[in-house]
Amino acid sequence: MIDEPSQAHYTEFMRIKKAESGQALLLVLMGVVTVVVLTLSVVGRSVTDISVTTQDRESVRAFSAAEAGVEEALIESVVGSASAPVVIENTGLGEDGRASFKTSIAGFPVNPREYLVPSEISSGDIATVWLVGHDDQGVLTCATGDCFIGNRLDVCWGKEGTGPGSADTPAVSVTVFYDSGSVSTSRIAVDPNPSRTGENSFSSPSGDSCVVDGQTLAFSHSLDLGGLGVPVRTGGSSVGGPVAVVAQFHYNSSPHPIGFRSGSDFPAQGRRIDSVGSSGEATRRVEVFNIFPQLPSMFTSAIFSTVDLSK
């Protein structure tokens, strides 16, 4: 028989043992939860890494497919219209055959009466607006019926907000090439900066700012082709009449935009290639403006200079 002190000791001992057992169970549970959380974290990170790697791989494949579409379009000589582009497609590309592309080829500008040159140009660079159409081989022709038949067009240039008094304000010289049995030219030069006109003898712009293809340009000058001695085209299949207007920038050290607009339609100035590549769930798009060839800037600067050449 256990006496009362021993009984008390035994009860206290059993209480302590139960408390220790509960603490041990709690520690075991906490350890299990920690292991589970760490395992799920590692698994989740691995799944995320695999997903990101897969997406990156698919994105690269999709971009490569889009570029392949551009390359194939550059080989093709066809030119669609803005409303009815030529579409080429290819599927089953890549090692696993998952990549594909869909590429459209269309003439630009979309609005045939406004042509904003795709890239800005610096001093000495040129921009050309063709007034004669090109066939599928790039040969000048009016047989397609899209040659320019107007008598006036506006040259617009300069970033919006550009002031006329800056030393960096771009001036522009314009050469009109035309066919009158042989290729002839007529030239005019315009400078918005009045402090330079006494030295360079350029004319002042005939207009203020103008909008071309939704972009506001700082300066404008209206060209009267008849007033420059350029014969006006009356239609037909011959090229006789204006062939191209070539504008060249002067004085600006930073690039500026330039565009042309008219009340008559311009022919297509090149091809807009819009290629969309796909691979899995990834898609990538590449847009290229393939403008028709133009004369080197040296040709307009030297051959048609109005002053004596010097070395």
C-alpha positions in Angstrom: 0.0 0.0 0.0 1.4 3.4 -1.1 1.5 6.0 1.6 0.2 9.5 1.0 3.6 11.2 0.3 4.5 8.5 -2.2 1.1 8.7 -3.8 1.6 12.5 -4.2 5.0 11.9 -5.7 3.6 9.3 -8.1 0.8 11.6 -9.3 3.2 14.5 -9.9 5.5 12.1 -11.8 2.7 10.9 -14.1 1.6 14.5 -14.7 5.1 15.5 -15.7 5.4 12.4 -18.0 2.1 13.3 -19.7 3.3 16.9 -20.2 6.6 15.7 -21.7 4.7 13.4 -24.0 2.5 16.2 -25.2 5.5 18.4 -25.9 7.3 15.7 -27.8 4.2 15.1 -30.0 4.0 18.9 -30.6 7.7 19.0 -31.6 7.2 16.0 -33.9 4.2 17.7 -35.6 6.1 21.0 -35.9 9.0 19.1 -37.5 6.6 17.3 -40.0 4.9 20.6 -40.9 8.3 22.3 -41.5 9.5 19.4 -43.7 6.2 19.5 -45.7 6.4 23.3 -46.1 10.0 23.1 -47.3 9.2 20.3 -49.7 6.2 22.1 -51.2 8.4 25.3 -51.5 11.1 23.4 -53.4 8.5 21.6 -55.6 6.7 24.9 -56.3 10.0 26.6 -57.2 11.0 23.7 -59.4 7.6 23.8 -61.2 7.9 27.6 -61.6 11.4 27.3 -63.0 10.4 24.6 -65.4 7.4 26.7 -66.5 9.5 29.8 -67.0 12.1 27.9 -68.9 9.5 26.4 -71.1 7.9 29.8 -71.8 11.3 31.3 -72.6 12.1 28.4 -75.0 8.7 28.8 -76.7 9.1 32.6 -76.9 12.5 32.2 -78.6 11.0 29.7 -81.1 8.0 32.0 -81.8 10.4 34.9 -82.4 12.5 32.8 -84.7 9.4 31.7 -86.6 8.3 35.4 -87.0 11.8 36.3 -88.4 11.6 33.3 -90.8 8.3 34.7 -92.1 10.0 38.1 -92.7 12.8 36.4 -94.6 10.4 34.5 -96.8 8.4 37.7 -97.4 11.6 39.5 -98.5 12.3 36.8 -101.0 8.8 37.0 -102.4 8.3 39.8 -105.0 4.5 40.1 -104.5 3.0 43.3 -103.1 -0.6 43.3 -101.8 -2.7 46.4 -101.2 -3.4 47.8 -97.7 -6.9 46.5 -97.9 -6.0 43.1 -99.4 -2.5 42.0 -98.3 -0.8 38.9 -99.6 -0.6 36.3 -96.8 2.0 33.5 -96.6 1.9 30.8 -93.9 4.1 28.0 -92.8 3.6 25.4 -90.1 5.6 22.5 -88.6 8.8 24.5 -88.1 11.5 23.7 -85.6 12.9 20.4 -84.3 9.6 19.4 -82.8 7.4 21.0 -85.5 5.6 23.2 -83.0 6.4 26.5 -84.5 4.6 28.3 -87.3 4.3 31.8 -88.8 1.6 33.9 -90.6 3.0 36.8 -92.6 1.1 39.5 -94.5 2.7 41.7 -97.2 1.0 44.9 -98.2 1.9 48.2 -99.8 2.2 51.3 -97.6 1.2 53.9 -96.6 -2.3 52.9 -95.7 -3.6 56.4 -96.5 -2.3 56.9 -100.0 -2.4 60.7 -99.6 -0.2 60.9 -96.5 3.3 59.3 -96.3 5.3 59.6 -93.1 8.8 58.2 -93.7 9.2 55.2 -91.3 12.5 56.5 -89.8 13.7 59.9 -88.7 16.7 61.3 -90.6 19.7 63.5 -89.8 21.5 66.2 -91.7 22.8 64.9 -95.0 20.3 62.0 -95.1 17.5 61.9 -97.7 13.9 60.8 -97.9 12.1 59.9 -101.1 8.5 59.8 -102.1 8.0 58.0 -105.3 5.4 59.5 -107.8 5.6 56.4 -110.1 4.5 52.9 -109.3 6.7 49.8 -109.0 5.8 46.4 -110.5 6.5 43.1 -108.8 10.1 43.2 -110.1 10.7 46.8 -108.8 10.6 48.4 -112.3 9.0 51.8 -112.5 5.8 51.8 -114.3 2.4 53.5 -114.6 0.8 50.4 -116.0 -0.7 49.5 -112.6 -2.6 52.8 -112.7 -1.3 54.2 -109.3 1.1 56.9 -110.5 0.7 60.4 -109.0 -1.4 62.6 -111.2 -1.6 65.7 -109.0 0.2 69.0 -109.3 0.8 69.9 -105.7 2.2 68.2 -102.6 3.4 69.3 -99.2 6.7 68.5 -97.7 6.4 68.4 -93.8 9.3 68.0 -91.4 10.7 68.6 -87.9 9.7 67.4 -84.5 6.6 68.9 -83.0 7.6 72.0 -80.9 10.8 72.6 -82.8 11.4 76.4 -83.0 12.6 78.2 -86.1 15.5 80.0 -84.4 17.6 77.1 -83.2 21.0 76.3 -84.8 19.7 72.7 -84.8 16.5 73.5 -86.7 16.5 71.4 -89.9 16.4 73.0 -93.3 15.4 70.9 -96.3 16.4 70.9 -100.0 14.0 69.3 -102.4 14.9 67.8 -105.7 12.0 66.8 -108.1 13.0 64.2 -110.7 10.7 64.1 -113.8 10.6 62.5 -117.2 10.3 64.8 -120.2 11.9 62.5 -122.7 15.0 62.3 -120.5 15.4 62.5 -116.7 15.5 66.2 -115.6 15.4 67.8 -112.2 14.1 70.9 -110.5 15.2 72.0 -107.1 14.1 74.2 -104.2 15.6 74.7 -100.7 13.7 75.9 -97.6 15.0 77.0 -94.2 12.7 77.9 -91.3 15.6 79.7 -89.5 15.5 83.3 -90.9 19.0 84.1 -89.5 20.6 81.6 -92.0 18.6 82.6 -95.2 20.8 85.6 -95.9 23.8 83.3 -96.1 22.3 80.2 -97.7 19.7 81.9 -99.9 17.1 79.3 -98.9 13.4 80.2 -99.2 11.2 80.5 -96.1 8.5 77.8 -95.5 5.2 78.5 -97.1 3.2 77.0 -94.2 3.3 76.2 -90.5 2.9 72.9 -88.8 1.1 70.1 -90.6 -0.1 66.6 -89.7 1.0 63.5 -91.6 -0.4 60.1 -90.7 -1.5 61.3 -87.3 1.9 62.9 -86.4 2.3 66.7 -86.1 5.4 68.1 -87.8 6.8 71.5 -87.1 7.2 73.0 -90.6 5.7 72.6 -94.1 6.2 73.8 -97.6 3.9 73.4 -100.6 5.4 72.3 -103.9 3.7 73.5 -107.1 5.1 71.1 -109.6 3.9 73.1 -112.6 5.5 76.2 -111.2 8.8 74.3 -110.9 8.6 73.4 -114.6 7.6 69.8 -113.9 5.1 68.3 -116.5 1.9 67.1 -114.9 1.0 63.5 -115.6 -2.3 63.0 -117.3 -2.4 59.2 -116.9 -1.8 56.4 -119.4 0.9 53.7 -119.4 4.0 55.9 -120.0 6.1 57.2 -117.1 6.2 60.8 -118.5 5.8 63.3 -115.7 7.1 63.5 -112.1 9.1 60.5 -111.0 10.2 61.2 -107.5 10.6 63.9 -104.9 13.9 63.6 -102.9 14.2 65.7 -99.7 17.5 66.2 -97.9 18.0 67.6 -94.4 20.6 70.2 -93.4 21.9 71.7 -90.1 20.2 69.3 -87.7 22.5 67.2 -85.5 19.7 65.0 -84.2 17.2 63.1 -86.3 13.9 64.6 -87.3 10.8 63.1 -88.9 9.7 64.0 -92.4 6.5 63.3 -94.4 4.6 64.1 -97.5 0.9 64.8 -98.2 -1.2 65.7 -101.1 -4.8 65.9 -102.4 -3.9 63.2 -104.9 -2.9 59.6 -104.2 0.7 58.6 -103.9 1.7 55.2 -105.3 3.0 52.5 -102.8 6.3 53.5 -101.3 7.3 50.0 -100.4 6.1 47.0 -98.6 4.9 46.6 -95.0 5.7 43.0 -93.7 3.8 42.0 -90.6 4.9 38.5 -89.4 3.4 36.7 -86.4 5.3 33.6 -85.1 3.8 31.0 -82.8 5.1 28.1 -80.7 3.0 26.5 -78.1 1.2 29.3 -76.3 3.8 31.9 -77.1 3.4 34.4 -80.0 5.8 37.0 -81.2 5.3 39.7 -83.8 7.9 41.4 -86.1 7.0 44.4 -88.4 9.3 45.4 -91.2 9.0 48.3 -93.6 10.8 47.4 -96.9 10.9 50.7 -98.7 11.8 50.9 -102.4 15.4 51.8 -103.2 16.3 55.4 -103.4 19.3 57.4 -104.7 22.3 57.8 -102.5 22.4 61.2 -100.8 25.8 61.9 -102.4 24.1 61.9 -105.8 21.7 64.7 -105.0 24.3 66.6 -103.0 27.1 66.7 -105.6 25.8 65.9 -109.1 23.0 68.5 -108.9 24.8 71.2 -106.9 24.0 74.7 -108.0 27.5 75.9 -107.2 31.0 74.9 -108.4 32.5 71.8 -106.8 35.7 72.0 -104.9 38.0 69.4 -103.5 
